[in-house]
């Protein structure tokens, strides 16, 4: 492993919003500043970071704002909302890291790329939307929104519904050439925010946004592969990946190879909405990488440098 | 003048929204697509474009959505709103141009940079906010928002008030190194959307957003200077700059030098909210440029190639 690594750092929701908070802008900036401290520790060690992030709570709140104001002002479609949130969150994450680096004596300025990610409308995800977005609806609201907006919903609790959108596989990061050039030039960048803005290609029209959400861990893995990085880090709330989670024989895992990870995936060890995409992203990256030392790390956001050093977290390698 | 020029194209409001329209997303994409046709004509001629744009109607609508939903979900401050709108509009402008280039056989992908622009809190603009943002308020609303949010307002008509924010001078484009690298690498980019997100530097905290609006024409001129472009084009709704506008002796001007432009500015020939910043931006750029052939063009959006060729528009040169 080189001393100075190129690393994709995929920030989970807890990097920006804490579950017990309202999640307002002041709180988001404070959390981002704490996250920036972790990232700056890695930069101080000489590593070159490409930062990606989720947008779960933020896009939900954005769509809620949209919905509440819909009678007064035209709404923004899902994919246009994702683009807006990429701008807003990218600004925040880039600024807080720029400031943290500044406090440590560096004049580097972190940049944000608006990133679109190609998906295939033939992806089975479009026939079976699974990703919940926005607020909880009652039965009448769910029916009314289906009628009016074509929203598909799923019952998430007794009498409680949420809009669900497809979560298709990311195929191609459209801006990859420019992103690669920025990284090769030494820029610290934020890209693929919220998993990227999903776009499909229509033979006559060209590219167009689609109402979907791309999993940010899978998009991050694709970015890591495209940039041929040394390491991808999925920063989250837990110290290590566990098998038999919450059972008497729960076991925290500090290392697994791709075959083992895939077997556990098939066994259903990793829930679809949380650890599953991280493990899948890790497998995708280490198997596609041309670097024998390539690895994925899933570890706690608050101990990024320790996770990179193998003192905490779960490391996934090809073999 | 080189055959293949590096050009900053500053898009005015009419590039995205028409005055007679609601300005919804479908209309914005349609207008952007038409604008993309004009831009692609320039690209087809071999010119290298750096695109900037205003955000007037969009930021107003965004803030209105914010305001209507304020009781339900936390609002986004002005500067965070600008960042969001940069993402949303950049996505749209980049996508429609990418598509137009694709229809013409090119595989180039246009990129959007989230751009922050440094301003000085000692700028006199902060003591005298002049830039109206958001909807028209009645007297009670104006008073309530001053009370609650600290909004300064100005009476824009009998009993009609609008929030006003400072419009400080842009001092430094923070992401300029990355933008320059992208341009030198051959990327077509969108930058400085809405004039850029205004940020100030606090000695202890670092950079932070401020509730202000930077004039997009002045920001575009700064970008043009920093990138040492050949030409800056301010695309707008009129064929040429006029002096004695709407008077019997109105005269359309096809060329002026910086001294003449400044004299007319001092005479009050150019209204502050529309032609004034374009003329000021033109003066700033041609006077700062090291290129003897540097020029600014103010011309009609629908005839971009003609304006570049001198068949329409007003050309401003240093001498």
Interface residues (C-beta under 8 A of the other chain):
Chain A: X22 X23 X24 X25 X61 X62 X64 X65 X66 X68 X69 X72 X73 X74 X76 X77 X80 X81 X83 X84 X85 X86 X87 X88 X90 X91 X92 X94 X95 X98 X99 X100 X102 X103 X109 X111 X112 X113 X114 X116 X174 X175 X177 X178 X181 X182 X185 X187 X189 X197 X199 X205 X206 X207 X208 X209
Chain B: X22 X23 X24 X25 X61 X62 X64 X65 X66 X68 X69 X72 X73 X74 X76 X77 X80 X81 X83 X84 X85 X86 X87 X88 X90 X91 X92 X94 X95 X98 X99 X100 X102 X103 X109 X111 X112 X113 X114 X116 X174 X175 X177 X178 X181 X182 X185 X187 X189 X197 X199 X205 X206 X207 X208 X209
